[in-house]
Amino acid sequence: MDQFLHYFEDQHFVDWALCPTPELNSFWDTYLNEHPDEKKEIEYARVLLSQLKQKKENEECDEIASLYARITQQIDRRRTKKSLLREFIFPLLKYAAVAFIFLSLGVLLVNQRNNSRVLAQYQALKVENNETEARLILSDGGKILLHENESTVEYDQKGKIIINHKDTIRQKSSSLQNEMNQLVIPFGKNSSIRLPDGTRVFLNAGSILVYPAHFRDKTREVFLTGEAYFEVAHNPKIPFVVKTNDISIVAMGTSFNISAYPTDRSVETVLVEGSVVVKENNTNIFRKDIEMKPGELAGFDRESQETSVVVVNVSSYVAWHKGYLQFESTELNRIVLKLERYYNIKIYLDNPTLGVRRITGKLMLRDEKEKVLGVLASTSGISLLKINETTYNLK
C-alpha cells in the first residue's frame, strides 16, 4: 500500500495522470517497461487520479494539477514542522485521500449507471424491415409522415419545424428535461435534419435519431441507431455528444460519420475534420478514451469490447451522404450490405466466395437501382439476375 500511495506524492506522476503530454507519456512508458512489476499499481493509481480531471472537465489541466499540488504542499509543510504529523497524521491523511478518490470513483460509476438507464430507453429502438415511411415523432406524441425518399427537417430560430422546405409545424413548448423527438428513417429512405443548435445530421437508411426539442443542459446530447453523418455547430462551451448502445462520441464543432447498426459486429466512427473523443459506454475503469485525428477510423468491436484506430480513405465511408458510394479494394459483401439498406432490397450471392472479392469503383445511388446493380455486377465481373422488384441474385 505504501508503494501505491507513493505515486500520489510524485508530482511528475500526478502531472502525467491529470495532464498527459507526449514527453510524459514517453517517460512513463519507458518506466513501465523497465519496472513491469509496478504496472498494475501505476495504472490503477493513474485511473483514480484521472477521475479528478473528469469531475472538473470544464477546468484547465494546469488549474487541476495546481490545485492538487497546493494540497500536497500544504501537507508537506506541516510534516516538516511536527514529527507527530509526519509519523502518524500524514499517513492517515494519505489513506483518507485515497479513500476520497475511491468514493469519487464510486460516484462516477453510479453516474455511469444512471446514464446507462437513460440510454436504455432508446436501446430497444430499431427500424423494422416492413416499415416503408419515414416519420418524425414529436415529444407530445404527434407523428409526421415524411413521404419523400430524401426528406429534410429543419428547426428555425423561432422553434418552428420546417418539413421538406415547405410545411411548417410549431411544436408545443415544454419545460420537461426529457422532451425528446425521434426521426425514424426506414430502409430504402434517407433524410437530413438541422437541429435547434444549427448542427446538421444526415441519416442513412434504417436509422433513428433521438434528440431534444431544445438543448438546455451543459451538453448537446443525441442518441443514434444506424448510420449518420454529423456536421456539428461549433460551441466550445457546450460539447456535442452522440450516444449509441456501445460508445459515445464527444465533439465541439467538427464533421464525422458514425455507423452503429444493431446487426453489425462493430461500431465505426470516421473523422473528417476537427477532433472527437470516443468513449466506451462500459464501466471498465481501465478503459481509455480515444482522441481521434482527421482521416482515422475508430472501430469498437462488440465481441471483444475493444476499440482499434486505423487510417482510412474517408470518402469510402462518408460519400453516401452526398448520393454516391466510393470504394477502394472493398469486399463485395460490404458493398452489398450498403445497397440492401439503401434500396431496401435483398441481394443474394450465388457463390459465398464472391463476397470476399475486392472491388474498386463508384456507384451513383440516385440512379435506378437496376442500373446501380448492373454497374456493380460489371465491375465485379459477375452477372445480375432479377428475381422480383426487391430481390436480386449475383452469380
C-alpha positions in Angstrom: 0.0 0.0 0.0 2.9 2.4 0.8 4.2 2.0 -2.7 0.7 2.6 -4.1 0.4 5.8 -2.1 3.9 6.9 -3.2 2.6 7.6 -6.7 0.2 10.2 -5.3 3.2 12.1 -3.8 5.1 12.1 -7.1 4.3 15.4 -8.8 5.8 14.1 -12.1 3.3 11.2 -11.9 0.4 13.5 -10.9 1.1 15.7 -13.9 1.1 12.7 -16.2 -2.2 11.3 -14.8 -4.0 14.7 -14.9 -2.5 16.4 -18.0 -0.5 13.9 -20.1 1.9 15.2 -22.7 4.0 13.3 -25.3 7.1 13.8 -23.1 5.4 12.5 -20.0 3.8 9.6 -22.0 7.3 8.7 -23.3 8.9 8.8 -19.8 6.3 6.7 -18.1 6.1 4.2 -21.0 9.8 3.7 -20.6 9.4 3.4 -16.8 6.7 0.8 -17.1 8.9 -1.3 -19.5 11.7 -1.1 -17.0 9.5 -1.8 -14.0 6.8 -4.3 -15.1 6.1 -5.3 -11.5 4.7 -1.8 -10.8 2.5 -1.7 -13.9 -0.7 -2.8 -12.2 -0.4 -0.3 -9.3 0.6 2.5 -11.6 -2.3 2.0 -14.0 -4.7 1.9 -11.1 -3.3 5.0 -9.4 -3.5 6.8 -12.7 -7.1 5.9 -13.2 -8.0 7.1 -9.8 -6.3 10.5 -10.3 -7.8 10.9 -13.7 -11.2 11.0 -12.1 -10.3 14.4 -10.7 -10.0 15.7 -14.2 -13.3 14.1 -15.3 -15.0 15.6 -12.3 -13.7 19.1 -13.3 -13.9 18.7 -17.0 -14.6 22.4 -17.5 -11.3 23.5 -15.8 -7.9 23.7 -17.4 -5.4 21.0 -16.8 -3.0 23.4 -15.2 -5.6 24.5 -12.7 -6.4 20.9 -11.7 -2.8 20.0 -11.3 -2.1 23.2 -9.4 -4.9 22.5 -7.0 -3.6 19.0 -6.3 -0.1 20.4 -5.9 -1.2 23.1 -3.4 -2.9 20.5 -1.2 0.1 18.2 -1.1 2.5 21.1 -0.5 0.4 22.3 2.5 0.6 18.8 3.9 4.3 18.6 3.3 4.9 21.9 5.1 3.1 20.6 8.1 5.1 17.4 8.0 8.4 19.3 8.4 7.1 21.3 11.4 5.9 18.4 13.5 7.2 14.9 13.7 3.9 13.7 15.1 2.2 14.8 11.9 5.0 13.1 9.9 4.9 9.8 11.8 1.1 9.5 12.4 -1.2 12.1 11.0 0.2 12.3 7.4 -0.1 8.6 6.7 -3.7 8.8 7.9 -4.3 11.8 5.6 -2.8 9.8 2.7 -5.2 6.9 3.4 -8.1 9.4 3.7 -7.2 11.0 0.4 -7.2 7.6 -1.4 -10.5 6.8 0.3 -11.9 10.1 -1.0 -10.7 9.2 -4.5 -12.3 5.8 -4.2 -15.6 7.5 -3.1 -15.4 9.8 -6.1 -14.8 6.8 -8.3 -17.9 5.2 -6.8 -20.0 8.3 -7.6 -18.6 8.2 -11.1 -19.8 4.6 -11.6 -23.2 5.5 -10.2 -23.5 8.3 -12.7 -22.5 5.9 -15.5 -25.2 3.6 -14.4 -27.7 6.4 -14.4 -26.6 7.4 -17.9 -27.0 3.8 -19.0 -30.5 3.7 -17.7 -31.3 6.8 -19.8 -29.7 5.3 -22.8 -31.6 2.0 -22.2 -34.8 3.9 -23.1 -33.6 4.0 -26.7 -31.6 0.8 -27.0 -34.7 -1.1 -28.0 -35.4 1.3 -30.8 -34.9 -0.2 -34.2 -36.2 0.1 -37.7 -38.3 -2.9 -38.9 -37.9 -4.2 -42.4 -41.6 -3.8 -43.1 -41.6 -0.1 -42.3 -41.9 2.0 -45.5 -42.5 5.6 -44.4 -40.0 7.9 -42.7 -41.6 9.7 -39.8 -40.9 12.4 -37.2 -42.3 11.5 -33.8 -42.7 14.6 -31.5 -42.3 14.5 -27.7 -46.1 15.3 -27.4 -46.9 12.1 -29.3 -47.6 13.8 -32.6 -46.4 11.9 -35.7 -45.5 13.4 -39.1 -45.0 11.2 -42.1 -42.2 12.0 -44.5 -43.2 10.5 -47.8 -40.2 11.6 -49.9 -37.3 9.2 -50.4 -34.9 12.1 -49.4 -36.7 14.2 -46.7 -35.5 17.2 -44.8 -36.3 18.5 -41.4 -35.1 22.0 -40.1 -35.6 23.9 -36.9 -35.6 27.7 -37.3 -34.5 30.2 -34.7 -38.1 30.7 -33.5 -38.6 27.0 -32.8 -40.6 26.2 -35.9 -40.1 22.9 -37.7 -39.9 23.1 -41.5 -40.5 19.8 -43.4 -39.1 19.5 -46.9 -38.6 23.3 -47.2 -42.3 23.9 -47.3 -44.5 22.6 -44.5 -44.2 24.4 -41.2 -45.0 22.9 -37.8 -44.9 24.7 -34.4 -44.0 22.3 -31.6 -45.6 22.9 -28.2 -43.1 24.4 -25.7 -42.4 22.4 -22.6 -40.1 22.7 -19.6 -39.6 19.0 -19.3 -35.9 17.9 -19.4 -36.7 14.6 -21.2 -38.6 16.2 -24.0 -37.2 14.1 -26.9 -38.2 13.8 -30.6 -37.4 10.9 -32.8 -36.6 10.9 -36.5 -37.1 7.4 -37.9 -35.8 6.6 -41.3 -36.7 3.1 -42.7 -34.6 1.1 -45.1 -34.9 2.5 -48.6 -35.1 6.1 -47.4 -32.7 8.8 -46.1 -33.1 12.2 -44.5 -31.3 15.2 -43.2 -32.1 17.4 -40.2 -30.9 20.7 -38.9 -31.1 20.6 -35.1 -32.0 23.6 -32.9 -28.3 24.4 -32.3 -27.5 24.5 -36.0 -25.9 21.1 -36.2 -26.7 19.3 -39.4 -27.2 15.5 -39.5 -27.6 13.2 -42.5 -29.4 10.0 -41.6 -28.8 6.9 -43.7 -31.4 4.2 -44.4 -32.5 2.1 -41.4 -31.6 4.8 -38.8 -33.1 6.5 -35.8 -32.0 9.8 -34.3 -33.4 10.8 -30.8 -32.8 14.4 -29.9 -34.2 17.1 -27.6 -36.6 19.8 -28.9 -34.3 22.3 -27.1 -30.7 21.9 -25.9 -31.0 23.1 -22.3 -28.2 21.2 -20.4 -24.4 21.6 -20.4 -24.1 19.1 -23.2 -25.9 18.8 -26.5 -26.8 15.1 -26.4 -28.5 12.9 -29.0 -28.9 9.2 -29.5 -28.3 7.2 -32.7 -29.2 3.8 -34.0 -28.0 3.1 -37.6 -25.7 5.5 -39.5 -25.4 9.2 -39.6 -23.0 11.9 -40.8 -22.7 14.9 -38.5 -21.7 18.5 -39.2 -21.6 19.8 -35.6 -22.2 23.5 -35.0 -19.2 24.9 -33.1 -19.7 25.7 -29.4 -16.6 25.3 -27.2 -18.7 25.8 -24.0 -21.3 23.1 -24.8 -19.9 19.8 -26.1 -22.0 17.8 -28.7 -22.4 14.2 -27.6 -23.6 11.3 -29.8 -24.6 8.3 -27.8 -25.0 4.8 -29.3 -25.6 1.5 -27.5 -21.9 0.9 -27.2 -19.9 4.2 -27.4 -20.3 7.9 -27.0 -18.6 10.5 -29.3 -17.8 13.9 -27.9 -17.3 16.9 -30.2 -17.2 20.6 -30.1 -17.5 21.5 -33.8 -16.4 19.0 -36.4 -17.5 16.6 -39.1 -17.7 12.8 -38.6 -19.6 9.7 -39.6 -20.9 7.0 -37.2 -22.2 3.6 -38.3 -23.9 1.8 -35.4 -26.4 -0.6 -36.9 -27.6 -3.2 -34.3 -26.8 -6.1 -36.5 -23.2 -5.1 -37.3 -20.3 -6.6 -35.3 -18.6 -3.2 -34.9 -19.4 0.4 -34.4 -17.3 2.6 -36.7 -16.5 6.3 -36.3 -14.7 8.1 -39.1 -13.4 11.6 -38.5 -13.4 14.0 -41.5 -12.3 17.2 -39.8 -11.8 18.7 -36.3 -11.4 16.3 -33.4 -13.6 14.0 -31.4 -13.2 11.8 -28.3 -14.6 8.3 -28.4 -15.7 6.9 -25.0 -16.8 3.3 -24.4 -20.0 3.0 -22.5 -18.9 0.0 -20.5 -18.0 0.5 -16.8 -14.4 -0.8 -17.2 -12.4 1.8 -15.2 -9.3 0.9 -17.1 -10.8 1.8 -20.5 -9.0 4.6 -22.4 -10.8 7.4 -24.1 -9.6 7.9 -27.7 -9.0 11.3 -29.2 -9.2 10.9 -33.0 -7.4 12.8 -35.8 -8.9 13.6 -39.2 -8.6 10.6 -41.6 -8.9 8.0 -38.8 -11.5 5.3 -38.2 -12.1 4.1 -34.7 -13.8 0.7 -34.7 -15.4 -0.7 -31.5 -15.7 -4.5 -31.6 -18.8 -5.6 -29.8 -17.4 -9.1 -29.2 -14.0 -8.2 -27.8 -15.2 -4.9 -26.3 -12.1 -3.2 -27.7 -11.5 -0.2 -29.9 -8.9 0.0 -32.6 -7.9 3.0 -34.7 -6.6 2.9 -38.3 -6.1 5.5 -41.1 -8.6 5.2 -43.9 -9.8 6.9 -47.1 -12.7 8.8 -45.5 -14.6 9.1 -48.9 -15.2 5.4 -48.8 -17.1 5.8 -45.5 -18.9 9.2 -45.9 -19.7 9.7 -49.6 -23.1 8.1 -49.1 -24.5 11.4 -47.7 -23.6 13.1 -51.0 -25.5 10.5 -53.0 -22.8 8.0 -54.1 -20.7 5.2 -52.8 -17.0 5.2 -53.4 -15.0 2.1 -52.6 -11.4 1.1 -52.8 -10.5 -2.6 -52.5 -13.7 -3.2 -50.6 -15.2 -6.6 -50.1 -18.3 -7.3 -52.1 -20.1 -8.4 -49.0 -19.7 -4.9 -47.5 -21.0 -3.1 -50.7 -23.9 -5.5 -51.0 -25.0 -4.7 -47.4 -24.9 -1.0 -48.0 -27.0 -1.3 -51.2 -29.5 -3.6 -49.4 -30.1 -1.0 -46.8 -30.1 2.0 -49.1 -32.7 0.5 -51.5 -34.5 -1.8 -49.1 -33.8 -4.9 -51.2 -32.3 -8.3 -50.8 -29.2 -9.4 -52.8 -28.2 -13.0 -52.8 -24.7 -14.2 -53.8 -24.9 -17.4 -55.8 -21.5 -18.4 -54.6 -20.5 -17.3 -51.0 -16.9 -16.9 -52.0 -17.9 -14.0 -54.2 -18.4 -12.0 -51.0 -14.7 -11.7 -50.3 -13.9 -10.4 -53.8 -12.5 -6.9 -53.5 -13.9 -4.1 -55.7 -12.8 -0.6 -56.5 -15.1 1.9 -58.1 -18.0 4.3 -57.7 -21.8 3.9 -57.6 -24.3 6.8 -58.1 -27.0 6.0 -55.5 -29.6 8.3 -57.0 -29.7 6.2 -60.2 -32.3 3.5 -60.7 -31.3 0.5 -58.5 -31.2 -1.9 -61.5 -28.6 0.4 -63.2 -26.6 0.6 -60.0 -26.6 -3.2 -59.5 -25.7 -3.6 -63.2 -22.7 -1.4 -62.8 -21.7 -3.3 -59.6 -22.0 -6.7 -61.5 -20.0 -5.4 -64.4 -17.3 -4.0 -62.1 -17.2 -7.3 -60.2 -17.0 -9.5 -63.3 -20.2 -11.3 -62.4 -23.8 -11.4 -63.7 -27.0 -10.0 -62.3 -30.3 -11.8 -62.2 -33.5 -10.0 -61.1 -35.9 -12.3 -59.2 -38.6 -9.7 -58.5 -38.8 -6.0 -57.6 -37.0 -6.4 -54.3 -34.8 -9.5 -54.8 -31.7 -9.9 -56.9 -29.1 -12.5 -57.4 -25.4 -12.0 -58.2 -23.6 -15.0 -59.7 
